[in-house]
Amino acid sequence: MDARLNVFTMMAAGLLAVLTCMPTRAESSDTLSVITYNVQFLPGMASSANKRKEPVYRAGRIAEEMSAYDIVALQETFHVRFRKQIIEGIQAAWGGKGHALVSPDKEGHITNGGCIIMTRLPVLETHAMVFTHFSSPKDYGVRADGFAAKGVIHARIARDTADPDAYVDVFATHLEARQDELRPEQYKEMAAFIKEYSDPEHPMLLMGDMNTRGNPEYRADPDSQYSQLMATLRAARPGGGITDVWPALHGDAVGGTSEQESSDIGKRIDYVLVGNPQSPGRSLRPERIEVRLFQDDKVVALSDHNAVTAEFDWVTP
């Protein structure tokens, strides 16, 4: 099976869920708010290993918080019941509307890739791919990434229905967690997918858990995996390139996403990246980016990751 699947093939095979109805009219806005969040809902029996308990409560609270954003990218929505609860909760908050693009299943993997893109804006087209490089159960046992069909999902999202040519290509991913040396191979696969499905004359966003340390010391090291990631991605968008929004707006601030006590500690492994056209045209100008801890009195925090939120201005020539 070809790892790259268009949405029509996946829908026919039952591998892609797009849940919703297209709004007949979406209000135009000068800003775009986005969030990426690894929510840790492990599948089946593995759910007992979730760091945060009370899954029904967590799913409800996560849906409530996510509904404040225009575009939502989630990772580790492996558990079918709680994935459905989150999707339906967000859609309910959006007045029964909204699109949900879910990672496809693939033969040879126990569960899907765990990623979701949700939006209340018009969706023009979608695509997905599954990585061919991943850690195997033979080498890593129950901790292997290969149990899940991890990859990248893509949604072309319009600003509104009145101007479908004003759109952004949005990609969500979750990269290899166990076998470090495989991650650069996934960078290449992801970059090729982005090159194929992003329009260089329009802006793009890449969000997700990259499992790649982006703390200041790694950004300063030309041989680090962070440097490999950014170089590989930028080659996929020649001219305009791709920008890591956190250091662009916060310099050497840590921006940690692995510890729920503070964003000033821990590893920065969750990202919002933006790419804009080289020539003057429609673009997204980053105005704000924050790490959200989502601390909670009942479960300490809503996940074992922090979320990253960002706000962009739509710029029209």
Secondary structure per residue as TSV (DSSP state, phi and psi in degrees):
chain	resnum	aa	ss	phi	psi
A	1	M	-	360.0	133.1
A	2	D	-	-67.6	131.4
A	3	A	S	-66.5	-23.9
A	4	R	E	-95.0	122.0
A	5	L	E	-128.1	134.4
A	6	N	E	-85.1	165.5
A	7	V	H	-64.2	-31.4
A	8	F	H	-68.3	-40.6
A	9	T	H	-63.7	-44.3
A	10	M	H	-67.1	-37.6
A	11	M	H	-64.5	-41.6
A	12	A	H	-63.6	-34.4
A	13	A	H	-87.4	-5.3
A	14	G	T	75.7	21.7
A	15	L	-	-96.9	-11.4
A	16	L	-	-127.4	133.2
A	17	A	-	-109.1	119.9
A	18	V	B	-119.3	104.9
A	19	L	-	-105.7	114.5
A	20	T	S	150.9	-177.4
A	21	C	-	-123.9	146.8
A	22	M	-	-72.4	127.7
A	23	P	-	-63.8	143.5
A	24	T	S	-73.9	-22.8
A	25	R	-	-153.7	128.2
A	26	A	-	-113.1	136.7
A	27	E	-	-66.8	137.3
A	28	S	-	-80.2	143.2
A	29	S	-	-135.9	152.5
A	30	D	S	-81.1	-10.9
A	31	T	E	-123.5	159.9
A	32	L	E	-133.7	121.2
A	33	S	E	-106.2	135.3
A	34	V	E	-135.7	158.8
A	35	I	E	-147.2	142.5
A	36	T	E	-123.2	139.1
A	37	Y	E	-155.2	123.6
A	38	N	E	-87.1	111.8
A	39	V	E	-98.3	-6.4
A	40	Q	E	49.3	73.3
A	41	F	E	-117.9	88.1
A	42	L	-	-69.9	155.7
A	43	P	-	-83.8	149.6
A	44	G	G	50.0	-132.5
A	45	M	G	-62.4	-27.1
A	46	A	G	-66.4	-14.8
A	47	S	G	-62.4	-19.6
A	48	S	G	-65.6	-17.8
A	49	A	G	-89.6	-2.0
A	50	N	-	-57.6	131.2
A	51	K	S	-64.3	-38.5
A	52	R	S	-99.6	133.5
A	53	K	-	-94.6	-161.8
A	54	E	-	52.9	61.4
A	55	P	H	-63.2	-35.8
A	56	V	H	-64.1	-44.4
A	57	Y	H	-63.0	-46.4
A	58	R	H	-61.6	-44.7
A	59	A	H	-60.8	-41.0
A	60	G	H	-64.9	-43.5
A	61	R	H	-69.0	-38.4
A	62	I	H	-63.0	-45.1
A	63	A	H	-59.0	-42.2
A	64	E	H	-60.6	-46.0
A	65	E	H	-69.7	-40.4
A	66	M	H	-67.8	-27.2
A	67	S	T	-67.7	-7.9
A	68	A	T	-79.6	-6.2
A	69	Y	S	-113.2	156.3
A	70	D	S	-76.1	-38.1
A	71	I	E	-132.5	130.5
A	72	V	E	-120.8	129.2
A	73	A	E	-119.8	118.5
A	74	L	E	-117.1	149.7
A	75	Q	E	-125.5	158.6
A	76	E	E	61.1	40.1
A	77	T	E	-92.4	53.5
A	78	F	-	-72.3	-33.2
A	79	H	-	-77.3	118.5
A	80	V	H	-59.1	-43.8
A	81	R	H	-61.3	-46.4
A	82	F	H	-80.8	-26.5
A	83	R	H	-60.8	-47.1
A	84	K	H	-61.5	-41.4
A	85	Q	H	-62.3	-42.3
A	86	I	H	-65.2	-48.1
A	87	I	H	-59.2	-49.3
A	88	E	H	-67.3	-33.2
A	89	G	H	-66.9	-41.5
A	90	I	H	-66.6	-45.1
A	91	Q	H	-62.1	-38.2
A	92	A	H	-62.4	-41.7
A	93	A	H	-66.3	-24.4
A	94	W	T	-92.7	20.6
A	95	G	T	74.0	29.1
A	96	G	T	82.0	6.4
A	97	K	-	-111.5	177.8
A	98	G	-	117.1	150.5
A	99	H	E	-107.8	143.1
A	100	A	E	-130.2	113.9
A	101	L	E	-102.1	122.3
A	102	V	E	-114.0	140.1
A	103	S	-	-50.9	140.0
A	104	P	-	-76.5	155.5
A	105	D	-	-77.2	163.1
A	106	K	-	-152.2	139.7
A	107	E	T	-56.5	137.7
A	108	G	T	98.8	-8.6
A	109	H	-	-120.0	146.5
A	110	I	S	-76.7	-35.7
A	111	T	B	-134.3	171.3
A	112	N	-	-76.4	-172.7
A	113	G	-	-78.5	-9.5
A	114	G	-	83.5	-0.8
A	115	C	-	-94.7	148.6
A	116	I	E	-136.2	140.3
A	117	I	E	-115.0	126.4
A	118	M	E	-123.6	144.8
A	119	T	E	-156.2	151.4
A	120	R	S	-96.9	0.8
A	121	L	S	-90.1	164.0
A	122	P	-	-64.7	137.5
A	123	V	E	-106.6	124.6
A	124	L	E	-91.9	-37.0
A	125	E	E	-164.2	161.2
A	126	T	E	-141.0	155.5
A	127	H	E	-150.0	166.4
A	128	A	E	-153.6	156.0
A	129	M	E	-144.5	158.5
A	130	V	E	-120.1	132.8
A	131	F	-	-61.5	145.4
A	132	T	S	-98.7	-8.6
A	133	H	-	-112.1	122.5
A	134	F	-	-163.1	155.7
A	135	S	-	-69.9	139.7
A	136	S	-	-99.8	150.5
A	137	P	H	-58.1	-29.0
A	138	K	H	-60.7	-36.2
A	139	D	H	-94.3	-30.0
A	140	Y	H	-122.9	4.7
A	141	G	G	60.0	-140.9
A	142	V	G	-69.6	-12.7
A	143	R	G	-89.1	-0.7
A	144	A	-	-66.8	138.3
A	145	D	G	-67.8	-22.9
A	146	G	G	-64.6	-12.8
A	147	F	G	-65.2	-28.1
A	148	A	B	-105.4	145.4
A	149	A	-	-85.4	64.3
A	150	K	-	-66.4	150.0
A	151	G	E	-177.0	-140.3
A	152	V	E	-135.3	138.2
A	153	I	E	-116.8	151.8
A	154	H	E	-134.9	134.0
A	155	A	E	-132.0	127.8
A	156	R	E	-88.6	114.7
A	157	I	E	-116.1	125.6
A	158	A	E	-88.3	151.7
A	159	R	S	-64.4	-41.9
A	160	D	-	-161.9	171.0
A	161	T	T	-74.4	-20.8
A	162	A	T	-74.1	-24.2
A	163	D	-	-135.9	76.0
A	164	P	T	-66.8	-10.4
A	165	D	T	-82.2	-8.2
A	166	A	S	-94.6	92.5
A	167	Y	E	-138.5	164.6
A	168	V	E	-128.7	137.5
A	169	D	E	-87.9	116.8
A	170	V	E	-109.3	128.5
A	171	F	E	-120.5	138.8
A	172	A	E	-128.0	142.2
A	173	T	E	-151.4	166.6
A	174	H	E	-143.9	112.3
A	175	L	-	-90.3	168.8
A	176	E	-	-49.5	130.8
A	177	A	S	-103.6	-23.0
A	178	R	S	-101.9	-49.7
A	179	Q	-	-105.8	97.6
A	180	D	G	-56.6	-38.6
A	181	E	G	-69.6	-13.8
A	182	L	G	-83.7	-18.6
A	183	R	H	-60.7	-44.0
A	184	P	H	-59.5	-30.3
A	185	E	H	-66.7	-37.3
A	186	Q	H	-68.8	-34.7
A	187	Y	H	-55.1	-44.5
A	188	K	H	-65.7	-44.0
A	189	E	H	-62.6	-43.1
A	190	M	H	-64.9	-42.6
A	191	A	H	-62.8	-40.2
A	192	A	H	-64.7	-38.7
A	193	F	H	-66.2	-43.3
A	194	I	H	-64.0	-41.9
A	195	K	H	-61.6	-38.9
A	196	E	H	-71.5	-38.1
A	197	Y	H	-111.8	0.1
A	198	S	S	-102.8	141.5
A	199	D	-	-88.8	115.9
A	200	P	T	-64.9	-12.2
A	201	E	T	-91.4	3.1
A	202	H	S	-133.1	159.7
A	203	P	-	-71.6	160.1
A	204	M	E	-140.0	155.8
A	205	L	E	-129.1	139.6
A	206	L	E	-124.7	123.6
A	207	M	E	-132.7	149.1
A	208	G	E	149.3	-175.7
A	209	D	E	-90.4	104.9
A	210	M	-	-87.2	-10.7
A	211	N	-	48.6	34.3
A	212	T	S	-128.9	122.6
A	213	R	-	-72.1	122.2
A	214	G	-	-112.3	23.3
A	215	N	S	-65.3	160.9
A	216	P	H	-52.4	-39.5
A	217	E	H	-66.3	-30.1
A	218	Y	H	-78.4	-34.0
A	219	R	H	-66.1	-28.9
A	220	A	T	-83.2	-11.3
A	221	D	-	-96.5	112.7
A	222	P	T	-66.1	-16.4
A	223	D	T	-99.3	2.6
A	224	S	S	-74.4	162.5
A	225	Q	H	-65.3	-30.7
A	226	Y	H	-58.5	-46.7
A	227	S	H	-63.9	-37.9
A	228	Q	H	-63.7	-43.9
A	229	L	H	-58.0	-51.2
A	230	M	H	-67.8	-38.9
A	231	A	H	-64.9	-41.2
A	232	T	H	-65.9	-43.0
A	233	L	H	-67.5	-41.2
A	234	R	H	-64.9	-30.9
A	235	A	H	-67.1	-22.4
A	236	A	H	-80.1	-16.1
A	237	R	S	-128.0	68.7
A	238	P	T	-60.7	146.8
A	239	G	T	92.6	-84.7
A	240	G	T	-71.7	-33.4
A	241	G	-	72.1	-167.0
A	242	I	-	-133.3	135.6
A	243	T	E	-113.9	134.6
A	244	D	E	-82.0	111.3
A	245	V	H	-68.8	-35.7
A	246	W	H	-57.8	-59.5
A	247	P	H	-66.8	-25.8
A	248	A	H	-62.1	-33.3
A	249	L	H	-105.7	-21.5
A	250	H	H	-121.4	4.8
A	251	G	T	59.0	-124.7
A	252	D	T	-93.2	13.9
A	253	A	-	-61.7	144.5
A	254	V	-	-63.7	-53.6
A	255	G	-	65.1	37.1
A	256	G	-	-65.1	141.1
A	257	T	-	-121.0	4.5
A	258	S	S	-99.4	-10.5
A	259	E	-	-124.5	131.8
A	260	Q	S	-91.0	5.3
A	261	E	S	-81.0	-35.7
A	262	S	-	-167.2	150.4
A	263	S	T	-84.1	-1.2
A	264	D	T	-86.4	-0.6
A	265	I	S	-130.5	173.7
A	266	G	S	83.3	-170.6
A	267	K	-	-98.4	139.0
A	268	R	-	-94.8	101.6
A	269	I	-	-124.3	-3.1
A	270	D	E	-110.4	132.9
A	271	Y	E	-131.8	151.7
A	272	V	E	-124.0	117.5
A	273	L	E	-117.5	144.7
A	274	V	E	-127.7	141.3
A	275	G	E	-125.4	135.7
A	276	N	-	-124.3	157.7
A	277	P	-	-62.4	150.2
A	278	Q	S	-70.8	-44.7
A	279	S	S	-82.4	155.0
A	280	P	S	-56.0	132.1
A	281	G	S	-177.8	-165.8
A	282	R	S	-65.9	134.3
A	283	S	E	-152.1	170.4
A	284	L	E	-115.5	120.3
A	285	R	E	-101.0	116.0
A	286	P	E	-67.8	128.9
A	287	E	E	-111.2	-27.4
A	288	R	E	-157.6	143.5
A	289	I	E	-145.2	137.6
A	290	E	E	-139.8	154.3
A	291	V	E	-98.4	124.2
A	292	R	E	-104.9	122.7
A	293	L	-	-80.2	-28.3
A	294	F	-	48.6	49.2
A	295	Q	E	-65.2	151.3
A	296	D	E	-150.7	132.1
A	297	D	T	-63.6	-29.4
A	298	K	T	-83.2	-38.7
A	299	V	T	-126.4	20.1
A	300	V	E	73.3	-57.7
A	301	A	E	-153.7	160.0
A	302	L	S	-74.0	-16.2
A	303	S	S	-153.3	179.6
A	304	D	S	-93.4	5.1
A	305	H	S	-118.7	161.0
A	306	N	-	-92.9	154.8
A	307	A	E	-89.2	158.8
A	308	V	E	-122.1	125.5
A	309	T	E	-116.0	150.0
A	310	A	E	-147.1	154.6
A	311	E	E	-129.1	135.2
A	312	F	E	-124.7	150.6
A	313	D	E	-95.6	132.5
A	314	W	E	-72.4	125.1
A	315	V	E	-111.7	123.2
A	316	T	-	-117.7	130.5
A	317	P	-	-65.6	360.0
